[in-house]
Amino acid sequence: MATDVQRPNYFIVWVWLMVLVIVSIVASLALPKSVALVLIFSVALVKALLVILNYMHLKYEKPLLYALVIVPLLIVAVLIFALFPDFVTHGQLLHSAP
């Protein structure tokens, strides 16, 4: 049974990924550090979405599969933000004098 699902043009996606890598490199060299970090992480998010949607074929899947991908990512994000204060103060608490 053949389906008429249009597949992505992998070469065009790859070109976009390469352009975004170059944007990240130029940003790290030319922009102030705080602006560069925001831009680099934004570009990384866009690149991740390009890979997820095109190379992993999630663009053509049902919404339930999106939930199977998004829910674990949200759990990881919540755990990172919840445990971040422990990571930051862990070294200070171990080496502080009583």
DRENPA-3360 file (N, C-alpha, C; in nm, 2 decimals, always signed):
BEGIN
1 = MATDVQRP = +0.09/-0.12/+0.00/+0.00/+0.00/+0.00/+0.09/+0.12/+0.00 ~ +0.08/+0.20/-0.10/+0.17/+0.32/-0.12/+0.09/+0.44/-0.07 ~ +0.16/+0.53/+0.00/+0.10/+0.65/+0.04/+0.16/+0.77/-0.04 ~ +0.08/+0.87/-0.05/+0.13/+0.99/-0.13/+0.18/+1.10/-0.04 ~ +0.27/+1.06/+0.06/+0.32/+1.16/+0.15/+0.45/+1.22/+0.09 ~ +0.45/+1.35/+0.08/+0.57/+1.42/+0.03/+0.68/+1.42/+0.13 ~ +0.79/+1.37/+0.08/+0.91/+1.36/+0.17/+0.99/+1.49/+0.16 ~ +1.07/+1.52/+0.26/+1.15/+1.65/+0.25/+1.27/+1.63/+0.16;
9 = NYFIVWVW = +1.31/+1.75/+0.11/+1.43/+1.75/+0.02/+1.55/+1.76/+0.12 ~ +1.62/+1.65/+0.14/+1.72/+1.64/+0.24/+1.84/+1.73/+0.21 ~ +1.87/+1.75/+0.08/+1.98/+1.84/+0.05/+1.95/+1.99/+0.10 ~ +1.83/+2.03/+0.07/+1.79/+2.17/+0.11/+1.79/+2.18/+0.27 ~ +1.75/+2.08/+0.34/+1.75/+2.08/+0.48/+1.90/+2.08/+0.53 ~ +1.98/+2.00/+0.46/+2.12/+2.00/+0.50/+2.19/+2.14/+0.48 ~ +2.15/+2.21/+0.36/+2.21/+2.34/+0.34/+2.16/+2.44/+0.45 ~ +2.04/+2.43/+0.49/+1.99/+2.52/+0.60/+2.07/+2.49/+0.72;
17 = LMVLVIVS = +2.09/+2.36/+0.75/+2.17/+2.33/+0.87/+2.31/+2.39/+0.87 ~ +2.37/+2.38/+0.75/+2.51/+2.44/+0.73/+2.51/+2.59/+0.75 ~ +2.41/+2.65/+0.69/+2.39/+2.80/+0.70/+2.38/+2.84/+0.85 ~ +2.30/+2.76/+0.92/+2.28/+2.79/+1.06/+2.40/+2.77/+1.15 ~ +2.48/+2.67/+1.11/+2.61/+2.65/+1.18/+2.70/+2.77/+1.15 ~ +2.71/+2.82/+1.03/+2.79/+2.93/+1.00/+2.74/+3.06/+1.08 ~ +2.61/+3.07/+1.09/+2.56/+3.19/+1.16/+2.60/+3.18/+1.31 ~ +2.60/+3.06/+1.37/+2.65/+3.04/+1.50/+2.79/+3.07/+1.52;
25 = IVASLALP = +2.88/+3.03/+1.43/+3.02/+3.06/+1.43/+3.05/+3.20/+1.42 ~ +2.98/+3.27/+1.33/+3.00/+3.41/+1.31/+2.95/+3.49/+1.43 ~ +2.84/+3.45/+1.49/+2.79/+3.51/+1.61/+2.89/+3.50/+1.72 ~ +2.95/+3.38/+1.74/+3.05/+3.37/+1.85/+3.17/+3.45/+1.83 ~ +3.20/+3.49/+1.71/+3.32/+3.57/+1.68/+3.30/+3.72/+1.68 ~ +3.18/+3.76/+1.63/+3.15/+3.90/+1.60/+3.06/+3.97/+1.71 ~ +2.98/+3.90/+1.78/+2.89/+3.96/+1.87/+2.94/+3.96/+2.02 ~ +2.88/+4.04/+2.10/+2.91/+4.03/+2.24/+2.87/+3.90/+2.30;
33 = KSVALVLI = +2.93/+3.85/+2.40/+2.91/+3.72/+2.45/+2.76/+3.69/+2.49 ~ +2.70/+3.78/+2.56/+2.56/+3.75/+2.60/+2.46/+3.75/+2.48 ~ +2.48/+3.83/+2.38/+2.40/+3.83/+2.26/+2.43/+3.71/+2.18 ~ +2.56/+3.67/+2.17/+2.60/+3.55/+2.09/+2.54/+3.43/+2.15 ~ +2.54/+3.42/+2.29/+2.48/+3.30/+2.35/+2.33/+3.28/+2.32 ~ +2.26/+3.39/+2.33/+2.12/+3.38/+2.30/+2.09/+3.34/+2.15 ~ +2.17/+3.40/+2.06/+2.16/+3.37/+1.92/+2.20/+3.22/+1.89 ~ +2.31/+3.18/+1.95/+2.35/+3.04/+1.93/+2.25/+2.94/+1.98;
41 = FSVALVKA = +2.20/+2.96/+2.10/+2.10/+2.87/+2.15/+1.97/+2.87/+2.07 ~ +1.93/+2.99/+2.02/+1.81/+3.00/+1.93/+1.84/+2.92/+1.80 ~ +1.96/+2.94/+1.75/+1.99/+2.86/+1.62/+1.99/+2.71/+1.65 ~ +2.04/+2.67/+1.77/+2.05/+2.53/+1.80/+1.91/+2.47/+1.81 ~ +1.81/+2.55/+1.86/+1.67/+2.51/+1.87/+1.62/+2.49/+1.73 ~ +1.64/+2.59/+1.64/+1.59/+2.58/+1.51/+1.65/+2.45/+1.44 ~ +1.78/+2.43/+1.46/+1.85/+2.31/+1.39/+1.79/+2.18/+1.45 ~ +1.76/+2.18/+1.58/+1.70/+2.06/+1.64/+1.56/+2.03/+1.58;
49 = LLVILNYM = +1.49/+2.14/+1.56/+1.35/+2.12/+1.50/+1.36/+2.08/+1.35 ~ +1.46/+2.13/+1.28/+1.48/+2.09/+1.14/+1.51/+1.94/+1.14 ~ +1.60/+1.89/+1.22/+1.64/+1.75/+1.22/+1.52/+1.66/+1.27 ~ +1.45/+1.71/+1.37/+1.34/+1.63/+1.42/+1.23/+1.62/+1.32 ~ +1.19/+1.73/+1.26/+1.08/+1.73/+1.17/+1.11/+1.66/+1.03 ~ +1.23/+1.68/+0.98/+1.26/+1.63/+0.85/+1.33/+1.49/+0.85 ~ +1.44/+1.48/+0.92/+1.52/+1.35/+0.92/+1.45/+1.24/+1.00 ~ +1.38/+1.28/+1.11/+1.31/+1.18/+1.19/+1.17/+1.16/+1.14;
57 = HLKYEKPL = +1.13/+1.24/+1.04/+1.00/+1.23/+0.98/+0.88/+1.25/+1.07 ~ +0.90/+1.33/+1.17/+0.79/+1.37/+1.26/+0.69/+1.46/+1.20 ~ +0.73/+1.53/+1.09/+0.64/+1.62/+1.02/+0.52/+1.55/+0.97 ~ +0.53/+1.42/+0.94/+0.43/+1.35/+0.88/+0.36/+1.25/+0.97 ~ +0.39/+1.26/+1.10/+0.33/+1.16/+1.19/+0.20/+1.22/+1.26 ~ +0.13/+1.13/+1.33/+0.01/+1.17/+1.40/+0.05/+1.25/+1.53 ~ -0.05/+1.33/+1.58/-0.02/+1.41/+1.70/+0.02/+1.33/+1.82 ~ -0.03/+1.21/+1.83/+0.01/+1.12/+1.95/+0.16/+1.10/+1.96;
65 = LYALVIVP = +0.22/+1.09/+1.84/+0.37/+1.07/+1.84/+0.44/+1.20/+1.89 ~ +0.38/+1.31/+1.86/+0.44/+1.44/+1.91/+0.44/+1.44/+2.06 ~ +0.33/+1.39/+2.12/+0.32/+1.38/+2.27/+0.42/+1.29/+2.33 ~ +0.45/+1.18/+2.26/+0.55/+1.09/+2.31/+0.69/+1.15/+2.30 ~ +0.71/+1.25/+2.22/+0.84/+1.31/+2.21/+0.85/+1.43/+2.31 ~ +0.74/+1.51/+2.31/+0.74/+1.63/+2.39/+0.73/+1.61/+2.54 ~ +0.65/+1.51/+2.59/+0.64/+1.49/+2.73/+0.77/+1.46/+2.80 ~ +0.85/+1.37/+2.75/+0.98/+1.34/+2.82/+1.07/+1.47/+2.82;
73 = LLIVAVLI = +1.07/+1.54/+2.71/+1.15/+1.66/+2.70/+1.10/+1.77/+2.81 ~ +0.97/+1.78/+2.83/+0.92/+1.87/+2.93/+0.96/+1.82/+3.07 ~ +0.96/+1.69/+3.09/+1.00/+1.63/+3.22/+1.15/+1.67/+3.25 ~ +1.23/+1.65/+3.15/+1.37/+1.68/+3.16/+1.39/+1.83/+3.19 ~ +1.32/+1.91/+3.12/+1.33/+2.06/+3.15/+1.29/+2.09/+3.29 ~ +1.18/+2.04/+3.34/+1.14/+2.07/+3.47/+1.24/+2.02/+3.57 ~ +1.29/+1.90/+3.55/+1.40/+1.85/+3.65/+1.52/+1.93/+3.65 ~ +1.56/+1.98/+3.53/+1.68/+2.07/+3.52/+1.66/+2.20/+3.60;
81 = FALFPDFV = +1.54/+2.26/+3.58/+1.52/+2.38/+3.65/+1.49/+2.36/+3.80 ~ +1.43/+2.25/+3.83/+1.41/+2.22/+3.98/+1.54/+2.19/+4.05 ~ +1.63/+2.12/+3.98/+1.76/+2.08/+4.05/+1.87/+2.18/+4.03 ~ +1.85/+2.28/+3.95/+1.96/+2.38/+3.92/+2.01/+2.44/+4.04 ~ +1.93/+2.49/+4.14/+1.99/+2.54/+4.26/+2.08/+2.45/+4.33 ~ +2.05/+2.32/+4.33/+2.14/+2.22/+4.40/+2.27/+2.21/+4.33 ~ +2.27/+2.21/+4.19/+2.39/+2.21/+4.12/+2.48/+2.33/+4.14 ~ +2.42/+2.44/+4.15/+2.50/+2.57/+4.17/+2.56/+2.57/+4.31;
89 = THGQLLHS = +2.49/+2.54/+4.41/+2.53/+2.55/+4.55/+2.60/+2.43/+4.61 ~ +2.61/+2.32/+4.53/+2.66/+2.19/+4.58/+2.81/+2.21/+4.62 ~ +2.89/+2.27/+4.54/+3.03/+2.29/+4.58/+3.05/+2.38/+4.69 ~ +2.97/+2.48/+4.70/+2.98/+2.58/+4.81/+2.94/+2.52/+4.94 ~ +2.84/+2.43/+4.94/+2.80/+2.37/+5.07/+2.90/+2.27/+5.12 ~ +2.96/+2.20/+5.03/+3.06/+2.09/+5.07/+3.18/+2.15/+5.13 ~ +3.23/+2.26/+5.08/+3.35/+2.32/+5.12/+3.34/+2.44/+5.22 ~ +3.22/+2.46/+5.27/+3.20/+2.57/+5.36/+3.24/+2.52/+5.50;
97 = AP = +3.29/+2.61/+5.58/+3.33/+2.58/+5.72/+3.21/+2.59/+5.81 ~ +3.19/+2.50/+5.90/+3.08/+2.50/+5.99/+3.08/+2.61/+6.09;
% end
